[in-house]
């Protein structure tokens, strides 16, 4: 979060496309946390084995979110485009206009940040241009994922990015 910005602010940004490596799957909501952790560990291992340099913290993008399952993508932005293999796919976070906001704390309060983005889009008559993603800034993609080494959930800083038309 930039100095002077509050977690309640909604900011319009022009973003550059960002190459990523990611794992996308449909997951039962009851297994979501476990599946995200497994994907993050697999991505870290893949990057580490191939010497691919991460460019930013990991993200989670929900392509759909149903009552019992979700189509979820867990990814890590990379410095240079790289080839995927197996369930690890090469892709890109889209460039262009986006609105962003921050959530500080555990993810059970993320709904408020999503509501801020939706309210801003309605107030400014802007449509979403694809799925929103969450950037988990407390996770260092260079280090092997270890939830025991992460800060307490009350200190998590999550940025939400919503592409807009």
C-alpha positions as CSV (number, residue, x, y, z in Angstrom):
1,X,0.0,0.0,0.0
2,X,1.4,3.4,-1.0
3,X,2.1,6.0,1.7
4,X,-1.0,8.2,2.3
5,X,-3.4,5.6,0.8
6,X,-6.0,4.2,3.0
7,X,-7.6,0.8,2.8
8,X,-10.9,2.5,2.0
9,X,-9.5,4.2,-1.1
10,X,-10.5,3.1,-4.6
11,X,-7.8,4.0,-7.2
12,X,-8.0,3.9,-11.0
13,X,-4.8,2.6,-12.6
14,X,-3.5,1.9,-16.1
15,X,-1.8,-1.5,-15.8
16,X,0.6,-3.2,-18.1
17,X,0.0,-6.9,-19.1
18,X,1.9,-9.2,-16.7
19,X,3.1,-12.7,-17.6
20,X,2.2,-15.3,-15.0
21,X,2.4,-18.9,-14.3
22,X,-0.7,-20.3,-12.7
23,X,-2.9,-23.3,-11.8
24,X,-6.6,-23.0,-12.5
25,X,-9.1,-25.6,-11.3
26,X,-12.6,-26.0,-10.1
27,X,-12.6,-26.6,-6.3
28,X,-15.3,-27.4,-3.8
29,X,-15.5,-24.4,-1.4
30,X,-14.9,-26.7,1.6
31,X,-11.4,-27.5,0.0
32,X,-10.6,-23.9,-1.2
33,X,-7.9,-23.0,1.4
34,X,-6.2,-26.4,1.0
35,X,-6.3,-26.2,-2.8
36,X,-4.9,-22.7,-2.8
37,X,-2.0,-23.8,-0.5
38,X,-1.3,-26.9,-2.7
39,X,-1.3,-24.8,-5.9
40,X,1.0,-22.1,-4.3
41,X,3.5,-24.8,-3.2
42,X,3.4,-26.5,-6.6
43,X,4.0,-23.1,-8.4
44,X,6.9,-22.2,-6.1
45,X,8.5,-25.6,-6.7
46,X,8.0,-25.3,-10.5
47,X,9.6,-21.8,-10.6
48,X,12.4,-22.9,-8.3
49,X,13.2,-26.0,-10.5
50,X,13.2,-24.0,-13.7
51,X,15.0,-20.9,-12.3
52,X,12.0,-18.7,-13.3
53,X,12.2,-15.3,-11.5
54,X,9.0,-14.1,-9.8
55,X,8.0,-10.5,-10.4
56,X,5.5,-9.9,-7.7
57,X,3.6,-11.6,-4.9
58,X,1.1,-14.4,-5.7
59,X,-2.5,-13.7,-6.7
60,X,-5.8,-15.6,-6.6
61,X,-8.4,-14.9,-9.3
62,X,-11.9,-16.3,-9.0
63,X,-13.4,-16.8,-12.5
64,X,-16.7,-18.0,-11.0
65,X,-17.8,-18.4,-7.4
66,X,-20.8,-20.6,-6.9
67,X,-22.7,-21.9,-3.8
68,X,-20.6,-25.1,-3.6
69,X,-17.6,-24.7,-5.8
70,X,-15.4,-22.1,-7.5
71,X,-13.3,-21.8,-10.6
72,X,-10.1,-20.5,-9.1
73,X,-6.7,-19.6,-10.4
74,X,-3.6,-19.3,-8.2
75,X,-0.7,-17.6,-9.9
76,X,2.7,-15.9,-9.6
77,X,3.6,-13.0,-11.8
78,X,7.0,-13.7,-13.5
79,X,9.7,-11.3,-14.8
80,X,9.7,-12.9,-18.3
81,X,7.1,-15.1,-20.0
82,X,7.8,-18.8,-19.3
83,X,6.3,-22.1,-20.5
84,X,4.1,-24.1,-18.3
85,X,3.9,-27.8,-17.9
86,X,1.4,-30.2,-16.5
87,X,-1.2,-28.3,-14.5
88,X,1.0,-25.2,-14.4
89,X,0.0,-22.9,-17.3
90,X,1.6,-19.8,-18.8
91,X,-0.7,-16.8,-19.0
92,X,-1.1,-13.2,-18.4
93,X,-2.8,-10.8,-16.1
94,X,-4.5,-8.2,-18.4
95,X,-3.3,-4.7,-19.0
96,X,-5.5,-1.7,-19.3
97,X,-7.7,0.2,-16.9
98,X,-8.4,-1.2,-13.5
99,X,-9.7,-0.1,-10.2
100,X,-7.9,-1.3,-7.1
101,X,-8.4,-1.2,-3.3
102,X,-6.8,-2.7,-0.3
103,X,-8.0,-4.9,2.5
104,X,-6.0,-5.1,5.7
105,X,-6.7,-8.2,7.9
106,X,-8.0,-11.7,7.6
107,X,-9.9,-12.7,4.5
108,X,-13.2,-13.0,6.3
109,X,-13.5,-9.3,5.9
110,X,-12.7,-9.2,2.1
111,X,-16.4,-8.7,1.3
112,X,-16.1,-5.0,2.3
113,X,-13.3,-4.4,-0.2
114,X,-15.2,-6.2,-3.0
115,X,-18.3,-4.0,-2.1
116,X,-16.1,-0.8,-2.4
117,X,-15.1,-1.8,-5.9
118,X,-18.7,-2.6,-6.9
119,X,-19.9,0.6,-5.5
120,X,-17.2,2.6,-7.3
121,X,-18.1,0.9,-10.6
122,X,-21.8,1.6,-10.2
123,X,-21.2,5.2,-9.2
124,X,-18.9,5.8,-12.2
125,X,-21.0,3.7,-14.6
126,X,-18.1,1.3,-15.4
127,X,-18.3,-2.3,-16.3
128,X,-16.0,-5.1,-15.2
129,X,-13.7,-6.3,-17.9
130,X,-12.9,-9.8,-16.6
131,X,-12.4,-11.5,-13.2
132,X,-11.1,-9.6,-10.2
133,X,-7.9,-10.9,-8.5
134,X,-6.5,-10.7,-5.0
135,X,-2.8,-10.0,-4.6
136,X,-1.3,-11.5,-1.4
137,X,1.4,-9.0,-0.6
138,X,2.5,-10.8,2.7
139,X,3.7,-13.8,0.7
140,X,7.2,-13.5,-0.7
141,X,7.2,-15.7,-3.9
142,X,11.0,-16.1,-3.7
143,X,10.7,-18.1,-0.4
144,X,9.1,-21.5,-0.1
145,X,5.5,-21.0,1.0
146,X,5.3,-21.5,4.8
147,X,2.1,-20.3,6.5
148,X,3.9,-20.6,9.9
149,X,6.3,-17.8,8.8
150,X,3.6,-15.5,7.5
151,X,2.3,-12.6,9.7
152,X,-0.8,-13.0,11.7
153,X,-4.0,-12.7,9.5
154,X,-4.8,-9.4,11.2
155,X,-1.7,-8.0,9.4
156,X,-2.3,-9.4,5.9
157,X,-2.4,-6.7,3.1
158,X,-4.4,-7.9,0.2
159,X,-4.9,-5.7,-2.9
160,X,-7.9,-6.3,-5.1
161,X,-7.6,-5.5,-8.8
162,X,-10.7,-5.2,-11.0
163,X,-10.1,-4.6,-14.7
164,X,-12.7,-2.2,-16.1
165,X,-14.0,-1.3,-19.6
